[in-house]
């Protein structure tokens, strides 16, 4: 198990395992550990770890070599783990507990021999003890096994987040493993997560910047709406330039969509939307989205005409993000962006070649500035109930 004492290292090392070492699951080699060991805390992990497997296979010399290698690299930031998942529930796995007892007896001796501290850990697959039976049935659903199947995967139902007192009861003869575990906690740098929206900046057209002073003056009315954020902080000159460029592209697109002379309704709608986008701080977002959509079309790939609430934006229509005129179809901009409810805009785009779109964005902004958003699937109540009844051998 690898922990990081510093948040910046934590993020970068996670990236190494997930991006460069992914093979079904994140992996980090000994070479990578040795190269990036600074500010990392290492422990020997659960029964699936390198050292526990060597010990249970009877290769004590191999386990000692592994301990010495890790100790040489991590020094006092290397720990050996012990854990006990003792279950008294009939039918649950006793094999794990027996292996853990066998391993723990050896690891305390090796820890003393090699001068390595021991910490107490526990596998956590669910939060509360009473969630054990639910977790057990979830395993049946995910493995497609019946509850009474003799050879199905079973856990001990001890894999919950235990209190300090519960952990102390597991190792009454070794109180030091609890204090050593707290020592690891003390080494971890405290941090807070900035939950604010941090948006990338769009690279403006150099030709536009040649005349930037005139452009800033031309769109001053819109820019003034967003010079400061909701907390009164100045957004800066770079933000003002992005607003001016967004206005420039929008009115250029409006001429293409509506002609050289706008009606009062069209002009007022565009002005309102631009000021709202500026006030909420999203000019770069619109510039980035229109850019990768234009790039996909330039490469010969089809892009959807627009769906969802973004179709209610005239600015999106003028930027060719969407191809539906919200004025013609009387679509509301406020369903997309509401100045009274600060939230990120969400523009759904259908690409003929989504991979090409991702590759373009990664080339332009570099892969370490681009990520894909994960969607977590959950089980709907009725299908889950139906499957659970089946796995329990009952009828409904």
ABEGO torsion letter per residue (X at the ends): XBBBABAAAAAAAAAAAAAAABBGBBBBBAAAAAAAABGBBBBAEBAABAAAAAAAAGBAAAAAAAAAAAAAAAEAABBBBBBBBBBABBGBBAAAAAAAAAAAAAAAAAAAAAGBBBBBBBBBABABAAAAAAAAAAAAAAAGBBAABAABBBBAGABBBBBAAAAAAABAABAAAAAAAAAAAAABBBBBBBABBBBBBBBBBAAAAAAAAAAAAAAAAAAAAAABBAAGBBAEAAAAAAAAAAAAAAAAAAAAAAEABBBAAAAAAAAAAAAAAAAAGAAAAAAAAAAAAAAAAAAGBBBBAEBEAAAABAAAAAAGABABBAAAAGBBAAAABBAABBBBBBBBBBBABAAAAAAAAAAAAEAAABBBBBBBBBBBAAAAAAAAAAAAGBBX
